[in-house]
Each structure stands twice: as C-alpha cells, then as structure tokens.
C-alpha cells in the first residue's frame, strides 16, 4: 500500500527474500497472491552477510544520494515507513 502511494515521488521499494533458491516458486506465488507492487529478488548468503542481516524482517532505507541511513531489524508498519520516507524526501 505505501509503495503505491509513493510511486510518483521517486521512491523505490525493493523486496529481498532470503529463502533458499529451491523455494523461489513459493516466493513468486506469494508475491502474486499478495499483489506486491514492487520487485522482489532472491538474496544470496553473500548479500545477507554484506548487509549484516541477522534477523528477518530487516528494513534498510537509503537517501536520494544512495547513502544508507537506516538499517534495522523488525517489523515496520505503514506509518513508520511513511514517516521515514517523508523525512528522506524533505531532505532533498
């Protein structure tokens, strides 16, 4: 829902699944069933290690210059995401 709200404001949402490659079809089915409006990619172990992800869900936010500004584990609700996005957009 939030991804749709910001589609026209130069905000990109991307999902990464850390499921094993053999469950890729289940991930694809889930994305279709939930009508997720942004790309969801399979993340390999190397990516998980690079970003220091040790629990899921894990949220990462980048500013408009591509600098990582937030990297934190845990669930984010829609309002939390809106607050972060609005703050990042106001810095531009």
C-alpha positions as CSV (number, residue, x, y, z in Angstrom):
1,X,0.0,0.0,0.0
2,X,2.7,2.5,0.9
3,X,4.7,1.6,-2.2
4,X,1.8,2.6,-4.3
5,X,1.4,5.9,-2.5
6,X,5.0,7.0,-3.3
7,X,5.3,5.6,-6.8
8,X,5.2,9.1,-8.4
9,X,7.6,10.6,-5.9
10,X,10.8,8.9,-7.0
11,X,10.7,6.4,-4.2
12,X,11.7,2.9,-5.0
13,X,10.7,-0.1,-2.9
14,X,12.5,-3.4,-3.4
15,X,11.9,-6.6,-1.6
16,X,14.6,-9.2,-0.9
17,X,13.8,-12.8,0.0
18,X,16.4,-14.8,2.0
19,X,14.6,-18.0,1.3
20,X,16.6,-20.8,-0.3
21,X,16.7,-20.9,-4.1
22,X,14.6,-24.1,-4.1
23,X,11.7,-22.2,-2.7
24,X,11.8,-19.4,-5.3
25,X,8.5,-20.5,-6.8
26,X,6.8,-20.2,-3.4
27,X,8.1,-16.7,-3.1
28,X,6.9,-15.8,-6.6
29,X,3.4,-17.3,-5.7
30,X,3.3,-15.2,-2.5
31,X,4.3,-12.0,-4.4
32,X,1.4,-12.6,-6.9
33,X,-1.1,-13.6,-4.2
34,X,-0.3,-10.5,-2.1
35,X,-0.2,-8.3,-5.2
36,X,3.1,-6.8,-4.1
37,X,3.7,-3.8,-6.4
38,X,7.5,-3.7,-6.3
39,X,10.2,-6.1,-7.4
40,X,11.2,-8.9,-5.0
41,X,14.5,-10.6,-5.6
42,X,16.1,-13.6,-4.1
43,X,19.1,-12.6,-1.9
44,X,22.0,-14.9,-1.6
45,X,24.0,-15.5,1.5
46,X,26.7,-13.1,0.3
47,X,24.1,-10.2,0.4
48,X,22.9,-11.2,3.8
49,X,26.4,-11.1,5.2
50,X,27.3,-7.9,3.4
51,X,24.4,-6.0,5.0
52,X,24.7,-7.7,8.4
53,X,21.2,-9.1,8.3
54,X,20.8,-11.5,11.2
55,X,17.1,-11.5,11.5
56,X,14.0,-11.0,9.4
57,X,12.3,-8.8,8.6
58,X,15.0,-6.3,8.2
59,X,14.5,-2.8,6.8
60,X,17.0,-0.7,5.0
61,X,16.4,2.9,3.9
62,X,18.6,5.0,1.5
63,X,18.5,8.7,0.9
64,X,18.3,10.2,-2.5
65,X,22.1,10.2,-2.8
66,X,22.2,6.4,-2.3
67,X,23.5,6.6,1.3
68,X,22.2,4.0,3.7
69,X,20.6,6.0,6.5
70,X,18.7,3.2,8.4
71,X,19.3,-0.5,8.7
72,X,17.3,-2.2,11.4
73,X,15.6,-5.5,12.1
74,X,12.0,-5.7,13.0
75,X,8.6,-5.1,11.5
76,X,7.7,-1.7,10.2
77,X,4.1,-0.7,9.9
78,X,2.9,1.6,7.2
79,X,3.0,4.7,9.3
80,X,6.6,4.1,10.3
81,X,7.6,3.8,6.7
82,X,5.7,6.9,5.7
83,X,7.5,8.9,8.5
84,X,10.9,7.8,7.3
85,X,10.1,8.3,3.6
86,X,8.7,11.8,4.2
87,X,11.7,12.7,6.3
88,X,14.1,11.5,3.5
89,X,12.1,13.4,0.8
90,X,12.1,16.6,2.8
91,X,15.9,16.5,2.9
92,X,16.0,16.9,-0.8
